[in-house]
């Protein structure tokens, strides 16, 4: 009799845990989004269109904080993601492309680029006198990549990150009269591919 009673309690507790996990997984996530209202609205539309359940709450009640101004996502479990490359990685790639010591002097958002709200995090003035853009996607596709990456993080897919920063493929542009793709770089494989200048 005692044995059957113990099994009954174990069954009840197990069922309660399963139900709690189910509702936790399927319930709307509490999110706080910081940033320009236009892009906050676009991100919310993107999440809705992709079937992600969420509820916008005050930052104190949120278990996910998305900072579009700085391209950062912080989760309730302490995990943090920067949707950009580390300065160390950027300096390394610039020096490889230029074949000389070359470092970032400052982020540069003075080029009046379309969608510069995101591009400013990937555009740099350098110590060797060039203006360079290092993107995780081809030009004109950055906004989609940012939103897709945020959705992946929310779903628990953390591919493409190492030590909180991007480590996925880099598309490297240099400013002449226009932005020109000059190279690509695979950080995980350390493979640099220079793009031939068709004008020469």
C-alpha positions in Angstrom: 0.0 0.0 0.0 2.8 2.4 0.9 4.6 1.5 -2.3 1.6 2.3 -4.5 1.0 5.6 -2.6 4.7 6.6 -3.2 4.3 5.9 -7.0 1.2 7.9 -7.0 2.9 10.9 -5.6 5.9 10.5 -8.0 3.4 10.4 -10.9 1.6 13.6 -9.7 4.9 15.5 -9.3 6.2 14.3 -12.7 3.0 15.3 -14.4 3.1 18.7 -12.7 6.7 19.2 -13.9 5.9 18.2 -17.5 2.9 20.5 -17.6 4.9 23.4 -16.1 7.7 22.9 -18.7 5.2 22.7 -21.5 3.5 26.0 -20.5 6.9 27.7 -19.9 8.1 26.6 -23.4 4.9 27.6 -25.2 4.0 30.8 -23.2 4.8 34.2 -24.6 8.3 35.3 -23.6 8.6 38.6 -21.7 10.7 41.0 -23.8 12.0 44.5 -23.4 13.2 46.2 -26.5 15.4 49.4 -26.4 16.0 51.5 -29.5 14.6 53.7 -32.2 10.8 53.3 -32.3 10.8 52.7 -36.1 13.2 49.7 -35.8 11.6 48.4 -32.6 8.3 48.2 -34.5 10.0 46.5 -37.5 11.5 43.9 -35.1 8.2 43.2 -33.5 6.6 42.8 -36.9 9.4 40.4 -37.9 9.0 38.3 -34.7 5.2 38.1 -35.2 5.5 37.2 -38.9 7.8 34.3 -37.9 5.4 33.0 -35.3 7.4 33.9 -32.2 5.2 34.4 -29.1 6.3 37.4 -27.0 4.9 40.1 -24.7 6.5 43.5 -24.4 7.1 44.4 -20.7 9.0 46.8 -18.6 12.7 46.1 -18.3 12.3 45.0 -14.7 9.9 42.2 -15.6 11.7 41.1 -18.8 13.6 37.8 -19.1 15.0 39.0 -22.5 16.4 42.5 -23.1 17.1 43.5 -26.7 19.2 46.7 -27.2 18.9 47.7 -30.8 21.0 50.9 -30.2 24.0 48.8 -29.4 23.0 45.5 -31.1 23.0 43.5 -27.9 20.8 40.7 -26.5 20.8 39.7 -22.8 18.9 36.6 -21.6 17.5 35.9 -18.1 20.1 33.1 -17.6 23.0 35.6 -17.8 24.0 34.9 -21.5 24.9 38.0 -23.5 25.3 38.4 -27.2 26.8 41.2 -29.3 25.5 41.2 -32.8 28.7 42.6 -34.1 32.4 41.7 -34.3 34.9 42.3 -31.5 37.4 45.2 -32.0 40.2 42.7 -31.7 38.8 40.7 -34.6 38.2 43.8 -36.7 41.8 45.1 -36.1 43.1 41.7 -37.1 41.2 41.6 -40.3 42.0 45.1 -41.4 45.7 44.4 -40.9 45.4 41.2 -42.9 43.7 43.0 -45.8 46.1 46.0 -45.8 49.2 43.7 -45.1 50.4 46.2 -42.5 49.6 47.3 -38.9 46.2 49.0 -39.1 43.8 49.7 -36.3 40.3 51.1 -35.8 40.4 54.7 -34.7 36.6 55.2 -34.4 33.3 53.9 -35.5 32.0 56.1 -38.3 28.4 56.8 -39.2 29.0 60.0 -41.2 28.5 58.4 -44.7 24.7 58.8 -44.8 24.2 55.2 -45.6 20.8 53.7 -46.1 19.8 52.1 -42.8 22.8 53.7 -41.0 21.2 52.8 -37.7 22.8 49.4 -38.0 25.6 50.1 -40.4 27.3 52.5 -38.0 28.4 49.4 -35.9 30.3 48.0 -38.9 31.9 51.1 -40.5 35.3 52.3 -39.3 37.9 55.0 -39.7 41.4 53.4 -39.5 44.9 54.4 -38.5 46.1 53.7 -42.1 43.9 56.3 -43.6 41.1 54.1 -45.1 37.4 53.9 -44.4 36.3 50.3 -44.2 33.1 48.4 -43.7 33.1 44.9 -42.3 29.7 43.2 -42.6 28.3 39.8 -41.5 26.2 39.8 -44.7 26.4 41.3 -48.1 25.6 45.0 -48.5 21.8 45.8 -48.3 21.0 42.7 -46.3 22.2 43.8 -42.8 18.8 44.6 -41.3 17.4 41.1 -42.2 20.5 39.5 -40.7 20.2 41.4 -37.5 16.5 40.5 -37.1 17.1 36.9 -38.0 20.0 36.6 -35.6 17.8 38.0 -32.7 15.1 35.5 -33.6 17.7 32.7 -33.5 19.0 33.8 -30.1 15.4 33.9 -28.8 14.9 30.3 -30.0 18.1 29.1 -28.4 20.2 28.9 -31.6 23.6 30.6 -30.7 25.5 29.5 -33.8 27.9 32.1 -35.2 29.0 33.5 -31.8 32.2 33.0 -29.7 32.9 34.8 -26.4 29.7 36.9 -27.0 30.7 38.2 -30.4 30.1 37.3 -34.0 32.6 34.9 -35.6 30.7 34.2 -38.9 31.8 35.1 -42.4 33.0 38.7 -42.9 32.4 40.8 -46.1 34.9 43.6 -46.2 34.2 46.8 -48.2 36.5 49.8 -48.7 35.3 53.3 -49.6 36.6 54.8 -52.8 33.9 56.7 -54.7 31.5 54.0 -53.6 31.7 51.1 -51.2 33.6 48.3 -53.0 33.8 44.7 -51.8 37.5 43.9 -51.5 37.7 40.7 -49.5 35.9 38.1 -47.5 37.2 36.4 -44.3 36.2 33.2 -42.5 37.2 33.8 -38.8 36.8 30.2 -37.7 39.0 28.9 -40.6 41.2 32.0 -40.8 40.8 32.1 -44.6 41.1 35.5 -46.3 40.0 35.8 -49.9 40.8 39.0 -51.8 38.5 40.2 -54.5 40.2 41.1 -57.8 39.7 44.7 -58.9 38.0 44.2 -62.4 39.1 47.8 -63.4 42.8 46.8 -63.3 
